[in-house]
């Protein structure tokens, strides 16, 4: 497993960035960390990364919306969208926008390395597990929120629920599936 030689970390969690940057630096990788969309885009002017680890939620910014501009300014970089709010809907949206891969947090360095590799033709896709109705509802809320550009009020109107109710539901972690 190999990681890109130059990586840009874009995450608003300072501690996460520091730990990941230290781990990557120990492996001989040149790393720069940025904590918002504007500074990440500015970093591309002097630092041409081969790989970008991008967080889905960047404070007031949305990582999904940033993918297109990162691809335009740095087309050679592989972008991995990393998030603690993993869902099938956001993974599909990220790939459509130009992300190389999608990685749920927390992850280890081996999982990160695998996410930057090209998928082999001999690798079979993992079997699809049935998704519960609660999980599908959570993913639908995430999809509508992404379609509304992260605007909670607009997403609440589309979903036909109160804004505060939607905020409360979005603040919860995704529904975990129970193994049978």
KOLTOR-275204 format. One line per field, with one value per residue (C-alpha): x, y, z. Coordinates in Angstrom, 1 decimal, decimal comma. Layout:
! residues N
u X:...
v Y:...
w Z:...
//
This chain:
! residues 180
u 0,0:1,4:0,3:0,8:4,2:2,5:-0,7:-3,1:-5,3:-8,5:-10,3:-11,6:-10,6:-7,1:-6,2:-7,2:-5,1:-2,1:-2,2:-2,7:0,0:2,5:1,7:2,1:5,3:6,8:6,2:8,2:5,1:5,2:2,0:0,2:-3,0:-5,7:-8,8:-11,3:-12,2:-10,6:-7,2:-7,3:-7,8:-5,1:-2,7:-3,0:-1,2:2,2:1,6:0,6:-0,6:-0,9:-3,5:-6,1:-8,0:-11,1:-13,6:-17,3:-18,1:-15,7:-17,4:-19,5:-18,2:-19,3:-16,6:-18,9:-19,2:-15,4:-14,6:-15,4:-13,1:-10,3:-10,6:-10,5:-7,4:-5,5:-6,7:-3,9:-4,7:-6,8:-9,4:-10,6:-13,6:-13,4:-16,3:-17,7:-21,2:-20,9:-23,8:-24,4:-26,0:-23,0:-20,5:-22,3:-22,6:-18,8:-17,9:-20,1:-18,5:-15,0:-13,8:-11,4:-12,8:-14,8:-13,6:-15,7:-14,0:-12,3:-9,8:-6,3:-3,3:-3,7:-7,3:-6,2:-3,5:-6,0:-8,4:-5,8:-5,0:-6,7:-9,2:-8,0:-10,0:-9,8:-11,2:-14,9:-17,2:-18,3:-21,8:-24,6:-26,1:-29,8:-30,4:-33,0:-35,8:-34,4:-31,0:-32,7:-34,5:-31,2:-29,5:-32,5:-32,1:-28,4:-29,1:-31,7:-29,4:-26,6:-28,9:-29,9:-26,2:-26,1:-28,9:-30,9:-33,9:-34,3:-33,9:-36,5:-39,0:-38,3:-38,7:-41,8:-40,4:-39,6:-36,1:-35,2:-36,5:-34,3:-31,3:-31,8:-32,0:-28,9:-26,9:-27,4:-24,9:-26,2:-28,3:-26,1:-27,2:-27,4:-25,7:-28,1
v 0,0:3,3:6,9:9,9:11,7:15,1:15,4:18,2:17,7:19,8:19,3:21,8:19,4:20,7:17,6:15,2:17,1:17,2:13,5:12,5:14,9:13,5:9,9:10,8:12,7:9,7:7,8:10,4:12,2:16,0:17,2:20,5:21,0:23,6:24,1:25,8:26,0:29,4:28,4:25,0:26,6:29,2:26,4:24,9:27,9:27,0:23,3:20,9:17,8:14,3:13,4:15,4:14,2:16,3:16,4:16,5:19,2:22,1:24,3:26,7:25,1:21,9:19,5:18,1:21,6:22,0:18,9:20,5:23,5:21,3:19,1:22,2:23,7:20,5:17,9:15,4:15,0:12,1:13,4:11,2:12,5:11,5:11,9:10,9:11,2:8,4:7,5:5,9:9,1:11,3:8,6:8,5:12,3:12,7:10,2:12,1:15,3:13,9:12,4:9,4:7,6:7,9:7,0:6,9:8,2:7,0:5,2:3,9:4,7:1,4:2,2:5,7:4,1:1,7:4,5:6,2:3,0:2,2:-0,6:-3,9:-5,7:-8,9:-7,4:-8,3:-5,7:-6,4:-8,0:-5,5:-5,6:-4,9:-1,4:-0,6:1,8:4,1:4,2:4,9:7,8:9,2:8,9:10,6:13,6:13,8:13,6:16,4:18,5:18,1:19,0:22,1:23,1:22,5:25,0:23,4:25,7:24,9:21,2:21,3:22,9:20,3:17,5:19,1:19,2:21,9:23,3:22,5:19,0:18,5:20,0:17,6:14,6:15,7:16,1:12,4:9,8:7,6:4,7:1,6:-1,6:-4,6:-7,8:-10,7
w 0,0:-1,0:-0,2:-2,4:-1,8:-1,3:0,6:1,6:4,6:4,8:8,1:10,7:13,5:14,5:16,7:13,9:11,4:13,7:14,5:10,8:9,6:12,1:11,0:7,4:8,0:9,7:6,5:4,5:3,0:2,6:4,3:4,6:6,7:6,1:8,2:5,9:2,2:1,4:2,9:1,2:-2,2:-1,5:-0,6:-4,1:-5,5:-3,9:-3,0:-5,7:-3,8:-5,3:-2,7:-0,8:2,4:2,6:5,4:4,6:7,2:7,4:9,9:7,8:4,5:2,9:1,6:-1,1:-2,6:-2,5:-4,6:-7,9:-7,3:-6,0:-9,1:-11,4:-9,7:-9,1:-11,6:-10,9:-7,2:-5,9:-3,5:-0,7:1,2:4,9:7,2:10,5:9,0:6,4:4,3:0,9:-0,4:0,4:-1,0:-4,3:-4,4:-3,6:-6,4:-8,9:-8,0:-8,7:-5,5:-5,9:-2,9:0,3:3,7:7,0:10,1:12,2:10,0:10,3:8,1:6,2:5,3:4,1:1,9:0,4:-0,3:-2,6:-4,6:-7,9:-7,4:-8,9:-11,5:-9,5:-6,4:-5,9:-4,5:-0,9:-0,6:-0,1:3,3:3,7:5,0:7,7:7,1:9,8:8,1:4,7:6,3:7,7:4,3:2,6:5,0:4,2:0,5:0,6:2,8:0,2:-2,6:-0,8:-0,5:3,3:3,9:6,8:6,5:2,8:3,4:6,2:3,8:1,1:3,7:5,2:8,8:11,2:10,9:14,6:14,2:11,2:13,0:16,0:13,7:11,7:14,9:15,7:14,4:11,6:12,6:13,2:11,6:13,9:12,7:12,5
//
